[in-house]
């Protein structure tokens, strides 16, 4: 394809995308009175679209969601009190932030092509989630609610899905519940339609159970409780891709490395995305300050696939991409919206009354000096002025030596490197879809995800998808070697450590974590990539002195230690985070903070509030 044709294609696409054309329009309902929306640089209309625009996520039919009851009562599942218990951000007279209605033809879809009444149209609305469900923070202090757009949510995704599955099963097995449900969702309540509804309900329950089994590593119980504010997103996405590949006896990989929902301001400028930097940024300029960020669209497409997106993986030799439910227009609109997101400033109303302004100014100056002395900016780079992409620091995990003390929990990064599955319908497909190496019968799931995303985007964009193939995930492990280690997890860790040796040139180490910028860091608790440290003050302590357990779930904010309150008495603190469990380690990230005294730690935290 000539560069001229590519530029024309990009220009036509971006003219529509950057103009803000969004398929899912806001419902026009006002935002609820009361909350203080921290200045994010957004208009009210933009915020509403951020909360409501569909990405192509399809969890269940919209009418089913409206009619579904809680498993142990007749109260609606979508009741605000119920959804708030999972820490969705509820809104007056509207769906919670992140619940989006998806209305499109389901022709050829897989799990989301359900028929439950005669004469049903192909574009029956479904409900799904968009990125704001996990990336909108809400916190409270002295009776005032503060909303931080683009901040990490407290959402307990795992418990939400489990409760939803229980409600679906109870609806199917309890005759009274099913009768009430049928009367609400059927356009015509006939015996024939009730049979169709029963079959459709069975199909969705079976699909949900299959996903759950995959994420549990083939077991009935989840391998780890995520609790509030965390999700093993890569684990869920990988297992969804494995299911879409439709291989008999598919491998089930444990989704056992939950991480915090990352904050999103300034993310569009970072050259490496995700906690482990596995996704790269990639822009195509369109003149002036306009561009399309294919890396971001690829990243978001992968997220949608993992969170209820429907993709039809077509086997070789069929070409033309993979039909899917992805709403590419909205994916780009949401990414453009994030370009305007500003890091939240520490509210003056949060200042500790016990500290005078003069004392605070002295502490901030001292904290800035400590920040420089500890060389914090070597990893946590201050975003440069302007709009251009800049390099973030990737810190490789070390197998031994002095730097190994800084290693944080390894499992998210290691799972991303080592998880594999049967390629099924993807077998023989080139890993870049258009170019690359044909996939063997078993392949790394990161590669299978990349191929699936490229195929899904090709079906939407055709000739410009080749650009995506050069900007999305690329994982290359060292050649397979036999290790004299019997423990499976230890063997996987050894492979991950060996993937970083030797490092050549400017290559990014594959077994590493990203040092994120710290602007707005005060609004992003809990801390470390796996959410294992409840406050900034605790993070400034030696790992042995950090809380071994703490309570999580409250929105009540601790302005002194900078994080959510961690005591059991705080309202909503119902989850006990145990750092001794696999995947929950609060070790590492030392870098000299163990040598500080508490006054120095307080000063450093006071400075971090100003970023």
C-alpha positions in Angstrom: 0.0 0.0 0.0 1.4 3.4 -1.0 2.2 6.0 1.7 -0.3 8.3 -0.2 -3.2 5.9 0.1 -2.3 5.2 3.7 -2.3 8.9 4.6 -5.7 9.4 2.8 -7.2 6.5 4.7 -5.9 7.8 8.0 -7.1 11.3 7.2 -10.7 10.1 6.3 -10.8 8.0 9.4 -9.4 10.6 11.8 -11.6 13.4 10.4 -14.6 11.4 11.7 -12.9 10.3 14.9 -11.5 13.5 16.0 -14.7 15.4 15.2 -16.2 13.5 18.1 -18.7 11.4 16.2 -19.9 8.9 18.7 -22.4 6.1 18.0 -23.6 6.0 21.6 -24.9 9.4 22.5 -25.4 10.7 26.1 -28.9 10.2 27.4 -29.1 13.8 28.3 -29.7 13.2 32.0 -27.9 15.7 34.3 -25.0 14.7 36.5 -26.0 14.1 40.1 -25.8 17.1 42.5 -23.4 16.9 45.3 -20.1 15.4 44.2 -17.1 17.7 43.6 -15.7 16.7 40.2 -12.0 17.5 40.6 -10.9 19.7 37.7 -10.0 17.2 34.9 -10.1 19.7 32.0 -13.3 18.1 30.7 -16.6 19.6 29.9 -19.8 18.1 31.5 -20.8 16.7 28.1 -17.5 15.1 27.7 -17.6 13.5 31.1 -21.1 12.1 30.4 -19.9 10.5 27.2 -16.9 9.1 29.1 -19.3 7.4 31.5 -21.7 6.1 28.8 -20.1 5.5 25.4 -20.1 1.9 24.3 -16.8 0.2 23.3 -18.6 -2.9 22.0 -18.7 -4.6 25.4 -21.6 -7.1 25.6 -22.2 -8.6 29.1 -25.9 -9.5 28.8 -29.1 -8.2 27.1 -30.1 -4.8 28.4 -33.6 -5.9 29.2 -32.3 -8.9 31.1 -30.1 -6.6 33.2 -33.1 -4.4 34.0 -35.3 -7.4 34.9 -32.7 -9.4 36.8 -33.2 -9.8 40.5 -30.5 -10.3 43.2 -30.0 -14.0 43.9 -31.3 -14.0 47.4 -34.1 -11.4 47.1 -36.6 -9.8 44.7 -34.7 -6.6 44.7 -33.3 -5.6 41.3 -29.7 -6.5 40.6 -29.2 -3.1 39.1 -30.3 -1.4 42.3 -27.9 1.4 43.1 -27.2 0.0 46.6 -26.3 -3.4 45.1 -24.0 -1.9 42.5 -22.5 0.5 45.0 -21.5 -2.5 47.1 -19.1 -3.5 44.4 -17.9 0.2 44.3 -19.4 1.2 41.0 -19.9 5.0 40.9 -23.6 5.3 40.9 -25.4 8.3 39.5 -28.9 9.7 40.1 -31.4 8.7 37.4 -28.7 7.1 35.2 -26.7 4.0 34.9 -23.6 3.9 37.0 -20.4 5.3 35.4 -19.0 2.7 33.0 -22.3 0.9 32.2 -22.8 1.4 28.4 -25.7 0.2 26.2 -24.5 -1.5 23.0 -26.9 -1.6 20.1 -25.6 -3.2 16.9 -26.3 -6.2 14.6 -25.3 -9.5 16.2 -25.1 -11.2 12.8 -22.4 -13.9 13.1 -21.5 -13.1 16.8 -20.7 -16.0 19.2 -21.8 -15.9 22.8 -23.8 -12.6 22.4 -26.0 -13.8 19.7 -29.0 -14.9 21.7 -32.7 -15.3 20.7 -35.3 -15.3 23.4 -38.6 -14.4 21.6 -40.0 -14.8 18.1 -39.5 -11.9 15.8 -36.5 -10.6 17.8 -34.4 -8.0 15.8 -30.7 -8.6 15.3 -29.8 -5.4 17.1 -31.4 -6.1 20.5 -29.5 -3.8 23.0 -27.0 -5.3 25.3 -25.3 -3.8 28.4 -21.5 -3.9 28.9 -18.8 -1.9 30.6 -16.5 0.8 29.3 -13.2 2.0 30.6 -14.7 4.6 33.1 -16.0 1.7 35.3 -12.4 0.9 36.3 -10.9 4.3 35.8 -13.0 6.8 37.8 -12.0 7.4 41.4 -14.4 8.5 44.1 -13.2 9.4 47.6 -14.8 11.2 50.6 -13.4 13.5 53.2 -15.3 15.4 55.9 -18.7 14.6 54.3 -17.8 15.8 50.8 -17.6 13.4 47.9 -14.8 13.9 45.4 -14.7 12.3 41.9 -11.4 12.0 40.0 -11.9 11.2 36.3 -9.3 8.9 35.0 -8.3 7.8 38.5 -8.3 4.2 39.7 -11.7 2.8 40.8 -12.3 0.7 43.9 -14.3 -1.7 41.8 -14.4 -5.3 43.0 -14.9 -6.8 39.5 -14.5 -10.4 40.7 -17.3 -10.2 43.3 -19.5 -8.4 40.8 -19.3 -11.1 38.2 -19.8 -13.8 40.8 -22.9 -12.1 42.1 -24.2 -11.6 38.6 -23.7 -15.3 37.8 -25.5 -16.3 41.0 -28.4 -14.1 40.0 -28.6 -15.7 36.5 -28.5 -19.2 38.0 -31.2 -18.4 40.6 -33.4 -16.9 37.9 -33.1 -20.1 35.9 -33.7 -22.5 38.8 -36.3 -20.6 40.9 -39.7 -20.9 39.2 -41.0 -17.8 40.8 -38.0 -15.7 39.8 -38.1 -17.1 36.3 -41.8 -16.2 36.0 -41.2 -12.6 37.1 -38.2 -12.4 34.8 -40.1 -13.8 31.8 -43.0 -11.4 32.2 -40.6 -8.4 32.1 -38.3 -9.4 29.2 -40.7 -11.1 26.8 -42.5 -8.9 24.3 -45.1 -11.6 24.1 -45.3 -14.1 27.0 -46.1 -17.3 25.2 -45.1 -20.9 25.9 -42.9 -20.9 22.8 -41.1 -17.7 23.9 -40.6 -19.1 27.4 -38.8 -22.1 25.9 -36.6 -19.8 23.8 -35.9 -17.7 26.9 -34.9 -20.8 28.9 -32.5 -21.9 26.2 -31.0 -18.4 25.9 -30.6 -18.1 29.6 -28.9 -21.6 29.7 -26.5 -20.5 27.0 -25.4 -17.3 28.8 -25.0 -19.2 32.1 -22.9 -21.9 30.4 -20.7 -19.2 28.8 -20.2 -17.4 32.1 -19.4 -20.7 33.8 -16.8 -21.5 31.1 -15.1 -18.1 31.5 -15.1 -18.5 35.3 -13.5 -22.0 35.0 -10.8 -20.7 32.8 -10.0 -17.7 35.1 -9.9 -20.1 38.0 -7.3 -22.3 36.3 -9.8 -25.0 35.7 -10.9 -25.2 39.3 -14.3 -24.3 40.9 -12.8 -21.7 43.2 -10.9 -18.6 42.3 -7.2 -18.9 43.1 -7.0 -15.6 44.9 -9.5 -13.0 46.0 -8.9 -9.7 44.2 -10.9 -7.5 46.6 -11.5 -3.9 45.9 -9.4 -1.8 43.5 -7.8 -4.7 41.6 -8.3 -7.0 38.7 -6.1 -9.5 36.8 -7.0 -7.9 33.5 -4.3 -9.7 31.5 -5.4 -13.0 33.0 -9.0 -12.4 32.0 -8.1 -11.1 28.5 -5.7 -14.0 27.9 -8.3 -16.6 28.9 -11.0 -14.9 26.8 -8.7 -15.1 23.7 -8.0 -18.7 24.5 -11.8 -19.4 24.5 -12.4 -17.5 21.3 -9.7 -19.6 19.6 -12.1 -22.5 20.2 -9.5 -25.3 20.7 -10.7 -28.6 22.2 -9.4 -29.1 25.7 -8.2 -25.5 25.9 -5.5 -24.6 28.5 -6.9 -22.8 31.5 -4.4 -20.3 33.0 -4.9 -19.0 36.5 -5.9 -15.3 36.7 -4.0 -15.0 39.9 -2.0 -11.7 39.5 -4.4 -8.9 40.2 -3.1 -5.3 39.7 -4.4 -1.9 40.6 -6.4 0.0 37.9 -3.8 2.4 36.6 -4.6 6.2 36.5 -5.0 7.5 32.9 -4.0 11.1 32.8 -0.9 11.7 30.6 -1.0 8.0 29.5 -1.4 9.0 25.9 2.1 10.4 25.8 3.9 7.5 27.4 5.8 5.2 25.0 5.1 2.0 27.0 1.7 1.1 28.3 0.4 -1.4 31.0 2.2 -2.0 34.2 4.8 -4.2 32.5 5.2 -2.0 29.4 4.0 -4.8 27.1 2.2 -2.4 24.7 3.9 0.3 22.8 2.6 3.7 21.7 2.3 4.4 18.0 1.1 7.5 16.2 0.4 8.4 12.6 0.6 12.1 12.1 -2.2 13.8 10.0 -0.8 17.3 9.8 -0.6 19.9 12.5 -1.3 18.5 15.9 -3.7 15.8 14.6 -2.8 12.1 14.7 -4.2 8.6 15.3 -2.7 6.6 18.1 -2.9 3.0 16.8 -1.0 1.7 19.9 -3.8 3.1 22.1 -6.5 1.8 19.9 -4.9 -1.6 19.9 -4.5 -1.6 23.7 -8.2 -0.5 24.1 -9.3 -3.2 21.6 -7.6 -5.8 23.7 -9.3 -4.5 26.8 -12.7 -4.7 25.2 -12.1 -8.3 24.0 -11.3 -9.2 27.6 -14.3 -7.3 29.1 -17.2 -8.9 27.2 -16.3 -8.1 23.6 -17.4 -10.6 21.0 -14.9 -11.7 18.3 -15.4 -14.3 15.6 -12.0 -15.9 15.0 -12.0 -17.2 11.5 -9.5 -20.0 10.7 -7.0 -20.0 7.9 -7.4 -19.5 4.9 -10.2 -17.1 5.5 -9.0 -13.5 5.2 -10.6 -10.1 5.8 -10.1 -10.0 9.5 -12.2 -11.1 12.4 -15.7 -9.7 12.7 -16.3 -8.3 16.2 -18.4 -6.1 18.4 -15.6 -3.5 18.8 -16.8 0.0 18.4 -13.6 1.6 16.9 -15.1 5.0 16.6 -15.9 5.2 20.3 -12.6 3.6 21.2 -10.8 6.5 19.5 -13.2 9.1 20.9 -12.5 7.9 24.5 -8.8 8.0 23.8 -9.0 11.5 22.5 -11.0 12.5 25.6 -8.1 11.2 27.7 -5.7 13.6 25.9 -7.5 16.4 27.7 -7.4 14.8 31.2 -5.3 16.7 33.7 -3.7 15.3 36.8 -5.8 16.3 39.9 -4.4 18.9 42.2 -4.3 18.3 45.9 -7.4 20.1 47.3 -6.7 22.8 49.9 -9.6 21.5 51.9 -7.5 18.3 52.4 -4.7 20.1 54.2 -4.1 18.9 57.8 -5.2 21.7 60.1 -2.5 20.7 62.6 0.2 21.9 60.2 0.5 25.7 59.6 1.1 27.0 56.0 4.6 27.9 57.0 5.3 24.5 58.4 3.9 22.9 55.3 6.0 25.0 53.0 9.1 24.0 55.0 8.1 20.3 54.7 7.5 20.5 51.0 11.0 22.1 50.5 12.6 19.3 52.6 10.6 16.6 50.7 11.7 18.0 47.4 15.4 17.8 48.5 14.8 14.2 49.6 13.1 13.3 46.3 16.3 14.6 44.5 18.7 12.8 46.9 16.9 9.5 46.5 17.0 10.0 42.7 13.3 9.2 42.4 13.0 10.9 39.1 15.3 8.4 37.5 12.3 6.0 37.4 9.4 8.4 37.9 10.0 10.8 35.1 8.3 14.2 35.2 6.3 14.5 31.9 8.0 17.0 29.7 6.1 20.0 28.3 4.2 19.6 25.1 2.2 16.8 23.6 4.9 14.5 22.2 5.5 10.9 23.3 8.3 10.5 25.9 10.1 7.4 27.2 9.1 6.1 30.6 11.6 4.2 32.7 11.3 0.4 32.7 12.8 -1.3 35.8 13.8 -4.9 35.2 13.3 -7.4 38.0 16.7 -8.8 39.2 17.3 -12.4 40.1 19.8 -11.5 42.8 22.2 -8.8 44.0 21.8 -5.4 45.6 19.1 -4.3 43.2 16.9 -7.3 43.8 15.7 -5.7 47.1 13.7 -3.3 44.9 11.8 -6.1 43.2 8.1 -5.9 43.6 5.7 -8.8 43.2 6.7 -10.5 40.0 3.6 -12.5 39.0 1.8 -10.0 36.7 4.9 -9.6 34.5 5.8 -13.2 34.6 2.4 -14.5 33.8 2.3 -12.2 30.8 5.5 -13.7 29.5 4.9 -17.4 30.2 1.2 -18.2 29.8 0.5 -20.2 26.6 -2.6 -21.9 25.1 -3.7 -24.0 22.2 -4.1 -21.8 19.1 -7.1 -23.6 17.8 -8.7 -21.4 15.0 -5.6 -19.2 15.1 -3.3 -22.1 14.2 -1.4 -21.3 10.9 -2.5 -17.6 11.1 0.5 -15.2 10.8 1.2 -13.6 14.2 1.0 -10.2 12.6 -2.1 -11.4 10.7 -0.9 -9.8 7.5 2.8 -10.7 8.0 5.0 -12.6 10.4 5.3 -16.2 11.6 2.5 -18.7 11.3 1.2 -19.7 14.8 2.0 -23.3 15.8 -0.5 -25.5 17.7 0.5 -23.8 21.0 1.7 -20.3 21.4 2.3 -17.5 24.0 -1.1 -16.0 24.9 0.4 -12.5 24.5 1.1 -13.3 20.8 -2.4 -14.9 20.4 -3.9 -11.7 21.9 -1.9 -9.5 19.5 -3.0 -11.6 16.5 -6.7 -11.5 17.6 -6.6 -7.7 18.1 -5.0 -7.2 14.7 -7.6 -9.4 13.0 -10.4 -7.7 14.7 -9.1 -4.2 13.7 -8.4 -5.4 10.2 -12.1 -6.2 9.8 -12.9 -2.6 10.8 -10.1 -0.8 9.0 -8.7 -3.2 6.5 -5.7 -1.6 4.8 -4.6 0.5 7.8 -4.5 -2.4 10.2 -1.0 -3.1 8.9 0.1 -0.1 11.0 -1.3 -1.7 14.1 0.7 -4.8 13.5 3.9 -2.8 14.0 2.8 -1.0 17.2 1.0 -3.6 19.3 2.3 -6.3 21.6 5.5 -8.0 20.8 6.9 -10.6 23.3 9.9 -12.8 22.5 11.1 -15.2 25.2 14.5 -16.9 25.0 14.6 -20.3 23.4 13.1 -23.1 25.5 15.5 -24.8 27.8 15.2 -27.6 30.3 15.4 -26.4 33.9 16.2 -28.7 36.7 13.4 -27.2 38.8 10.4 -29.3 39.9 8.2 -26.4 41.2 6.3 -25.1 38.2 6.1 -21.5 39.5 9.8 -21.4 40.3 10.6 -22.6 36.9 8.5 -19.9 35.3 10.2 -17.3 37.4 13.6 -18.5 36.3 12.5 -18.3 32.6 11.3 -14.7 33.2 14.6 -13.7 34.8 16.5 -15.2 32.0 14.4 -13.2 29.5 16.1 -10.1 30.8 19.7 -11.4 30.2 21.5 -10.1 28.2 20.0 -6.7 27.5 21.2 -5.2 24.3 21.1 -1.7 22.9 17.9 0.2 23.7 15.7 -2.9 23.9 13.1 -2.8 26.7 13.5 -5.7 29.1 10.4 -7.9 28.9 10.4 -8.8 32.7 10.0 -5.4 34.1 7.6 -2.8 35.6 7.0 0.7 34.5 8.0 3.7 36.7 4.9 5.9 36.2 4.9 9.7 36.5 3.8 10.9 39.9 1.6 13.8 39.0 -1.7 13.3 40.8 -0.3 10.3 42.7 -2.1 11.3 45.9 -5.4 10.2 44.3 -4.3 6.7 43.2 -4.3 4.6 46.4 -3.6 1.8 47.1 0.0 1.7 45.9 2.5 -0.5 44.0 1.3 -2.2 40.9 -0.6 -4.8 42.8 -2.2 -2.4 45.3 -0.4 -4.0 48.3 0.5 -0.8 50.2 -2.4 1.3 51.5 -0.8 4.7 51.7 2.0 6.9 50.5 3.4 7.1 54.0 3.5 3.3 54.3 5.3 3.1 50.9 8.0 5.3 52.3 8.7 2.7 55.0 10.9 -0.4 54.8 8.9 -3.4 53.4 9.2 -5.1 56.8 7.5 -2.2 58.4 4.6 -1.9 56.0 1.2 -3.2 57.0 1.1 -7.0 56.7 -2.7 -6.8 56.5 -5.2 -4.0 56.1 -8.8 -3.4 55.4 -10.0 -2.1 52.0 -13.2 -0.9 50.5 -14.0 2.4 52.1 -14.0 5.6 50.2 -13.1 7.6 53.3 -9.8 9.3 52.7 -6.8 9.6 55.1 -5.3 13.0 54.3 -2.4 12.5 56.7 -1.0 9.2 55.4 -2.4 9.8 51.9 -4.6 6.9 51.0 -7.9 5.4 51.9 -8.5 4.7 55.6 -7.3 1.2 56.4 -8.9 0.6 59.8 -11.8 -1.9 60.2 -14.1 0.9 61.6 -14.1 2.9 58.3 -17.5 2.4 56.5 -17.2 -0.1 53.7 -13.9 -1.7 54.7 -15.1 -5.2 54.3 -12.1 -6.8 52.5 -9.0 -7.9 54.3 -5.9 -7.6 52.2 -3.2 -10.2 53.2 0.2 -9.4 51.8 1.5 -12.9 52.7 -0.6 -14.5 49.8 0.9 -15.2 46.4 0.5 -12.2 44.2 -0.1 -9.8 47.1 3.5 -9.2 48.2 4.3 -5.6 49.4 8.0 -6.1 49.1 10.4 -4.0 47.1 10.5 -0.4 45.9 13.0 0.4 48.7 15.5 2.8 47.0 16.7 4.2 50.3 13.4 4.9 52.0 14.3 2.4 54.7 17.0 4.8 55.9 14.6 7.7 56.4 13.1 8.7 59.8 9.4 9.4 60.1 9.8 13.2 59.9 11.6 12.8 56.6 8.9 10.4 55.3 6.2 13.0 56.2 8.1 15.7 54.4 8.5 13.5 51.3 4.8 12.7 51.3 4.0 16.4 51.7 6.1 17.1 48.6 4.3 14.3 46.6 1.0 16.0 47.3 2.1 18.9 45.3 2.9 17.0 42.1 
